Amino acid sequence: MLLRQLITTKNMAMTIEKAMLYEKCRLPYANQAATDLLDHIGPVEIIADIGAGTGQLARLFAPRATRVYALEPDPAMRKVASSALAEYPNIKVIAASAERTTLSDHAADLIVIGNAFHRFKSEAFAELHRILKPSGWIALFTYTWTNQALGDLLFSKWTELKGVAEQMNHSWHGMPVEALFGDARIHTRSYRQSRADDWITFFSAASAWIEAPTAGDPEFKSFESLNREAFEAFAINGRIEIEYDTRVVFGQPPVVT
C-alpha cells in the first residue's frame, strides 16, 4: 500500500519509484564496519550522515548514538527515508546538502558519508569542517565490486548511453579525499560481502542508480538490454553472484582556523 501511495504522488512518481528501488535493492554496507569504527574512535553522541539517501548508513549507527542527523537533498529519498527509518526515534531526516547542512557549528562528533561523496562540490570541504567538533572524526563508506570483470562491463556499457554519460558529467564532481583529511593519518578497513541476485533484483538495483534512465525514457530499453546482456554472461542457474567490499576510510581531520 505504501509503495502504491508513494509511486502515485503527484509530480514525483518516477523519482519516488527509484527511491523505493534504492531502499529495497541497493547493496548494503557491512554492519560490522560501523561497530569496528566506533570501537576504534570511542563512543560518540551526535552523528551526521551526509547525503543519507534512504538512510542505509544512518540506521547502522542509530543504536550506537544519541542522535543521528540524516541529511539528504532529494525530496523523494527523504520521503522514503522517513518511512524506512520510522522505527529509529533518534534519527532526524533533514532537507540539506553537503554544501549547506543547516547544522550548527561543531555539531557532530562523527560525520559519515556513503557513496554520495563523489557528488559533493568543493564547497562541502569548509562546510563539513564547520559542523565537525574539533576532536571529531570523518568516515567515508564506499563499496567496490571485487568481480571486476562484471563491474567493468556494466560501467563501460552504461556510459555508452548519452543521457547517462551527460548526467554523470553534470553530477559527479570528484572531490578528492585529501580535501577532507589534509595531512591527518588515514585509517582503512575492508569487509568482503556477496549477494546472489536473480534477474529482477539485479535489474532493480541497476535501475535504482540515480543516473539510470526510467521507464519511458528513450534510453530505457537500451539500458535494460545491456543489463540483461551482462546478467546472462555471468549468471549461473538464473542467479548472478555480486561480490564486493565495503571499504571504510576514516580519520580525525586537523582543526581549520
C-alpha positions in Angstrom: 0.0 0.0 0.0 2.8 2.4 0.9 4.6 1.7 -2.4 1.4 2.4 -4.4 0.8 5.7 -2.5 4.4 6.8 -3.0 4.6 6.0 -6.7 1.4 7.9 -7.4 2.5 11.0 -5.6 1.9 14.0 -8.0 5.0 15.1 -9.9 7.2 12.7 -8.1 6.2 9.3 -9.4 9.4 8.2 -11.1 11.7 9.7 -8.6 9.8 8.1 -5.7 9.7 4.8 -7.6 13.5 4.9 -8.0 14.0 5.8 -4.3 11.9 2.8 -3.3 14.1 0.6 -5.5 17.1 2.2 -4.0 15.9 1.3 -0.5 14.9 -2.2 -1.4 17.6 -3.4 -3.7 20.8 -1.4 -3.2 23.8 -3.4 -1.9 24.1 -2.9 1.8 27.1 -1.7 3.8 28.6 -4.1 6.2 27.1 -3.8 9.7 30.4 -4.8 11.3 32.0 -1.7 9.7 30.0 0.6 12.0 30.9 -1.5 15.1 34.6 -1.6 14.3 34.7 2.2 13.6 33.2 3.1 16.9 35.4 0.6 18.7 38.4 2.4 17.2 37.3 6.0 17.8 35.4 5.6 21.0 31.7 6.4 21.9 30.0 9.3 20.1 26.8 11.1 20.8 26.0 13.1 17.6 26.5 11.7 14.1 25.7 13.4 10.8 25.1 11.2 7.8 25.7 13.4 4.8 23.9 12.5 1.6 22.0 9.9 3.5 19.8 8.7 0.7 17.2 6.4 2.3 19.2 6.0 5.5 21.2 2.9 5.0 24.2 4.2 6.9 22.1 6.2 9.4 20.3 3.0 10.6 23.6 1.2 11.2 24.6 4.0 13.6 21.3 4.7 15.3 21.7 2.1 18.1 25.2 3.4 18.8 24.5 7.2 19.2 22.2 9.6 21.0 21.2 11.4 17.8 21.8 10.8 14.1 21.1 13.5 11.6 20.3 12.1 8.1 20.9 14.9 5.7 19.5 14.4 2.2 18.8 17.0 -0.6 16.5 14.9 -2.7 12.8 15.0 -1.6 12.0 11.5 -2.9 14.9 10.0 -0.9 13.8 11.9 2.2 10.2 10.7 1.8 11.3 7.0 1.6 13.9 7.5 4.4 11.2 9.0 6.7 9.2 5.8 6.3 12.1 3.4 6.4 13.6 5.0 9.5 10.4 5.4 11.5 11.5 2.7 14.0 14.5 4.8 14.9 13.3 7.8 17.0 16.8 9.2 17.4 17.3 9.7 13.6 16.2 13.0 12.3 15.8 13.3 8.5 16.8 16.8 7.3 16.4 18.5 3.9 20.0 19.6 3.4 23.1 19.0 1.4 26.9 18.6 2.0 27.4 22.2 0.8 24.7 23.6 3.1 24.0 21.3 6.0 21.9 23.7 8.2 23.6 22.2 11.3 25.2 24.5 13.9 29.0 24.9 14.3 30.7 21.9 15.9 27.5 19.9 16.0 28.8 16.4 15.2 31.2 14.1 16.9 31.3 11.9 13.7 30.4 12.6 10.1 29.7 9.6 8.0 29.4 9.7 4.2 28.4 6.9 1.8 28.9 6.6 -1.9 27.3 10.1 -2.3 30.8 11.6 -1.7 31.7 11.8 -5.4 28.7 14.1 -5.9 29.9 16.7 -3.4 31.0 20.1 -4.6 34.2 21.7 -3.4 32.2 24.0 -1.1 31.5 20.9 1.0 35.0 20.9 2.4 34.6 24.0 4.5 31.0 23.1 5.5 31.9 19.7 6.8 34.7 21.0 8.9 32.5 23.8 10.2 30.0 21.3 11.7 32.6 18.8 13.0 33.7 19.1 16.6 37.5 19.9 17.0 38.0 16.3 18.2 35.7 14.8 15.7 36.1 12.2 13.0 35.0 11.7 9.4 34.4 8.3 7.8 33.8 7.5 4.2 31.9 4.3 3.3 32.1 3.0 -0.2 31.8 -0.3 -1.9 33.6 -1.8 -4.9 32.8 -4.9 -6.8 35.5 -7.5 -6.5 34.3 -9.4 -9.5 35.9 -6.7 -11.6 35.0 -8.1 -15.0 31.3 -7.7 -14.3 31.7 -4.2 -12.9 33.9 -3.0 -15.7 31.5 -4.5 -18.3 28.4 -2.8 -16.8 30.1 0.6 -16.2 31.5 0.7 -19.8 28.1 -0.1 -21.3 26.2 2.3 -19.0 28.5 5.2 -20.0 27.9 4.5 -23.7 24.4 5.8 -23.2 24.5 9.6 -24.0 21.9 10.6 -21.3 23.7 8.6 -18.6 27.1 10.0 -19.5 25.8 13.6 -19.5 24.2 13.2 -16.1 27.4 11.7 -14.7 29.4 14.6 -16.1 27.0 17.0 -14.5 26.6 15.5 -11.1 29.9 13.7 -10.4 32.4 16.3 -9.0 35.2 14.1 -7.9 36.1 15.8 -4.6 39.4 14.4 -3.5 39.6 12.5 -0.2 42.6 14.6 0.8 40.3 17.6 0.9 38.7 16.2 4.0 41.7 14.8 5.9 44.5 17.0 4.9 47.7 15.6 6.4 45.9 13.7 9.1 46.5 10.0 9.5 44.0 8.0 7.4 42.8 4.5 8.5 41.2 2.0 6.2 39.1 -1.1 6.8 37.6 -3.5 4.2 34.8 -6.0 4.6 34.1 -8.7 2.0 30.5 -9.2 1.1 28.4 -11.0 -1.5 24.8 -11.3 -2.7 23.2 -13.7 -5.2 20.7 -11.8 -7.3 18.0 -13.1 -9.7 17.3 -11.0 -12.8 14.5 -8.9 -11.1 16.7 -7.9 -8.2 19.7 -7.4 -10.4 17.9 -5.1 -12.8 16.0 -3.3 -10.0 19.3 -2.5 -8.3 20.7 -1.1 -11.6 17.5 0.9 -12.1 17.9 2.4 -8.6 21.2 4.0 -9.7 20.5 7.8 -9.7 21.7 8.3 -13.3 19.7 5.2 -14.7 17.0 6.1 -17.2 13.5 5.4 -16.1 10.6 3.7 -18.0 9.5 6.0 -20.8 13.0 7.5 -21.2 14.3 7.0 -24.8 17.4 5.1 -23.4 15.5 2.8 -21.0 15.2 -0.1 -23.4 18.9 0.1 -24.3 19.7 0.2 -20.6 17.6 -2.8 -19.9 19.2 -4.7 -22.8 22.8 -4.1 -21.8 22.0 -5.1 -18.2 20.3 -8.3 -19.5 23.4 -9.0 -21.6 25.7 -8.7 -18.6 23.4 -10.8 -16.4 23.3 -13.6 -18.9 27.1 -13.5 -19.3 27.7 -14.1 -15.6 24.6 -15.8 -14.2 24.7 -19.4 -13.1 21.3 -21.2 -12.7 19.4 -17.9 -13.0 21.4 -16.0 -10.4 24.4 -13.7 -10.5 26.9 -13.6 -7.6 27.7 -10.0 -6.7 31.0 -9.9 -4.8 32.0 -6.6 -3.3 33.9 -4.9 -0.5 32.6 -2.3 1.9 35.6 0.0 2.4 35.8 2.5 5.2 38.3 5.3 5.1 38.4 7.4 8.3 40.4 10.0 10.1 40.5 12.9 12.5 41.0 16.0 10.4 43.1 18.9 11.7 41.2 21.8 13.0 40.7 24.5 10.4 41.1 28.0 11.7 
